[in-house]
């Protein structure tokens, strides 16, 4: 595995119980990133206090990047966090996704020039939440209670080797489990901050990666996360967000005007 400086980006909003489990799974990583940046879309002080407490037990820098709560502005807070990242390589996960112990290791192992990665997401079911939080569970396998999409929980380096990089965008891509070079992210001006509310900010980013010449590789049977059930966010702006994505597809856009550059200029 080639040594690259790396930054783990964790997005969160007002769910410290879930974020706590994600950070516990960070402690369990076989390979740690060089730093962690928590992209906080306006959580209350409870999240800040949790991060302060857990930071004392983790031997790498943890930076809390916060802005005021003005609604769902995930694209904006991710841009702000990634602008601050010192790592050459960005590994990205959501604050409700518990990481497999080899999550960071897998993303770094398969990182390669002109390519971004995306991994699998196993769903933790609603009925298991009480047990999950009571037991502070961070270890799962394909036969664990309380999960669905069990084949996604199979960890197999042998099977994973058969998935190769290609130029096709996959609808299986999820921003809660992806990685890329920061330079590739900056080259397309990062997330499009015209996205407000839930939906399409991640897939539109990946589409612009492809429009700028990148390949993608699926980390099947590697790079696994376990997504904690929650009530879906409001989809009131989904139609507007769909229109933004369709423009990117139809015009083959790689650059967004409303992106990360505004934060890079002030660093």
N, C-alpha and C positions, 0 to 999 in steps of 0.2 A: 504494500500500500504506500503510494507516494505521499510524503508528508506535505500537507497544505495547511496554512493557517485557516481556521474555520470559526464561523459564528453561528450559533443556534438561535433562531428567531422563534419566539413563542407568542402567538397572539392570544389576547384574553379580554374578557369583559364581564365583570361582576359575578364571577363564580369561583371564589377562592377555594372551595372544597375540591373542585375538579383540578384547578391549577396546582393545588398542593400535591395531588397524586402524580401529576405530570412531573413536577419537580422532584418527587421521590424517585420516579423512574429515571430521572437524570442522574441521580446519585448511583444508580445501578448500571450505568453504561459501561461497557467494556473498553470503549474509547471515548474520552471526553472531548468536547469542542474546546477551543481556546477561550471562548467567552460565551455568555448567554445574554441576549437582549429580549426583554419582555415587552412586547408591543401592546400597550394597554389603552383600549379605546374608551377611556373615561370611567374606570371603576372607582368605587369608593375607597376610603382609607383602609378598609379591611384587607383589600388585596395588597396594598402597600405594606401593611404590617406583616402579612404572611411572607412576602418576598424578603423583607428585612430579616425576619426570623430564620427562614430557611437558608438565606445567604451565608449565615454563620457556619453552616455545616457543609458547605460546598466550596471546594478549594480552587474554583475558577471565578473570574469576575462575573457578576450578574448586574446588569444595568436595567433599570426600570424606566422605560420611555412611555410617558403618559401625556395625554391631552384631555381637555375638558369634554365631557359627555354632551355631544350635540346630535346624537342619533348614531345609526350604524355607519361608521366611516372607517371600516377596516382597511381599505386601500390606502387611506391617508396615513394611518398610524403605522402601517407596515413600511411605507416609504420613509417615514421619519426614523424608524428603528434601523432599517437597512442602511440609510445614509450614515448612521453613527457606527455601523459595524466596521471592525478593524480586520476581519477575516477576509482572505482571498476567496473563500468558498462559503456559501450560505446554505444552511440546512434549515428548513422551515416546517413547523408543526403548530397545530392549534392547542390552546390551553385546555381542551377537553379530550385530548388524545394521549393516552399513556403509551410510552415508547417501549418497544421490545429492547432487551439489554444490548443488542447489536445494532440498534437503529442508527446511531451516529456512525459507527464503524462501517456499516454497509454503504451508507451514502458517500462517505469519504473514499472507501475502497473502489467504488465504481465511478467516481467522478472522472470526467475526461473532457478534453477540449471540445468546444463547439457542440455540447450536449447538455441537456438537463435531465434530471431523474425524477421519477415519481413512484411511490410505493403503494402497498395495499393497506386498506382500512378495515379492521374487524369491528363489528358493532356489538357493544355491550347493551343488553336489553334493559328496559325500564324496570322489570320485576327484580332485577339483580342489584339495583342501585343501593338499597339499604345495606345489603351484605357488602357490597363494594366499599362503601364509605366506612362502615363499622369496622371492617377488617383491614382497611387501608390496602386493598389488594392491588398489586402492580405486576403480578406474574400470571401469565395466561398461556394456554396451549390449545390445540385443536379440540381437545376433549374437556375443556374447562366448562363449568356451569355458567349460564347467564350470557352466552354469546351466540350470535348467528353469523352466517357466512363463514363457517368453520374451516373450509379449505383455505381461506385467506390467512388463517392462523398457523398453517403448516410452514415451519422454517426448514428450508432445504437448499443449501448451497448448490447441491448437484442439479436439482431441477431448475434453480434460478439461472444457471449458466446458459440455458437455451433461449432466453429472452435477450434480443439484440437491439441495438440502437437503430432507429429508422426516422424517416422524414414525416411520418404521419402523426397528426394530432389524435390523441385518444380521448374518448369521452370518459374513460376511467381515471383520467387525471384529476387529482384533488390537491388543492393548495395546502391542506392539512398534512401533507406528506410529500414534500418535494425538495429539491436542492439544485443549485446552479452556481456558476461563478458570478461574483458581484459585478465584474466587468461586463458580463453579458446582460445583466439586469439593468445596469446604467446605460448600456448601449441602446436600449429601447425606451429609456426614461422611466423604467419601473412600472409600478401599478398606475392605472388610469384613475385619477381621483374624481373623475366625473361620475364614477360609480358611488351611489349612495343607497343605503339599504341592502338587503340580502340579495346575492346572486350575480354570477357571471364575472366578477372581478378576477377570479383565479383563471378561469378558462380563457378569458380574453388576453391575459398576460401570456399564457402558453401559446396562443395563436400568434401573437406578435413575435415570440421567440422563433417560431417556425418561419414566419415571414421574413425574419432577419437571418435565416440560414441555419438555425440550430436543428439538431436532431433531438429525439427523446428516447429514453430507455426506461422501460418498466422494471422496477425491482420486484418482480413476482417471487414469492417465497423468501424474500429478503426485505429489509427496511420496513418492518411491520409496525403499525400503531393500532391501538384499541380505543375506539371512539365511544365515549360515554354518552348514553342516551340523554337527549334533552328535547323540550318542546321546540318545534321549528320556529325560526324567526319569521317576522312578517314579510310577506312577498309582495307588498303593495307597490313596490317600484320595479318589480321584475320585468314588466313589459318595457319600461324605459331602458333598463339595463340590457335587455335583449337587443334593443335597437342599437345600442353602442357596440355590442359584440358583432352584430350583423354588418355594421359599417366596416369594422376591422376585417371581417371576412371578405366582403364584397370589394373593398378598395385595397386589400392586401397590405394593410397598414402595419408598420413595425414600430413606429414612434408615436407616443402620446404627448400632446402639448402640456397637459396638466399632470405632471409626474414628479419624479424624485429630484430633478435638477435644482429646484428652488431651495431645497435643504442642503444640497452639496455646496452651493455658492456661499453659504454662511458658515461653513465649517472651517 
